[in-house]
């Protein structure tokens, strides 16, 4: 996958002053889902630090019941506490995993920082075992650096 070729579109979406923040986030989710074959569910979660919960933001993919996730629970909740990327090659091997669908085989979650604070994350599920590489991590870090400009 040539992630470099996807970066200009992300930059263009962020720069479009005619779009709302949620529209931009939805467009980014759709662009990623359409552009990367193994990105089957793409969404953002945002932190409520007082309640220590994550709240589902814009996403593209199958509907999910996981609209609020406590810090520490599941992959997303663990990233909210660790402030570190989390790549899960095989979700069935994780003991602290919140199953979204039997079709999900792997997941990557990358935190979103604004002024050093983890305000949320981008979460991607795949129907393929072990598709995520270091290149995915670096690309999603870039995406989140661009998204951080919206806050």
Secondary structure, DSSP 8 states (H G I E B T S, - for coil): --THHHHHHHHHHHH-TTS-HHHHHHHHHHHHHHHSTT--EEEEEEEETTTTEEEEEEEESS--S-SEEETTSHHHHHHHHH-S-EEES-GGG-SS-----TT--EEEEEEEEETTEEEEEEEEEESSTT---HHHHHHHHHHHHHHGGG-
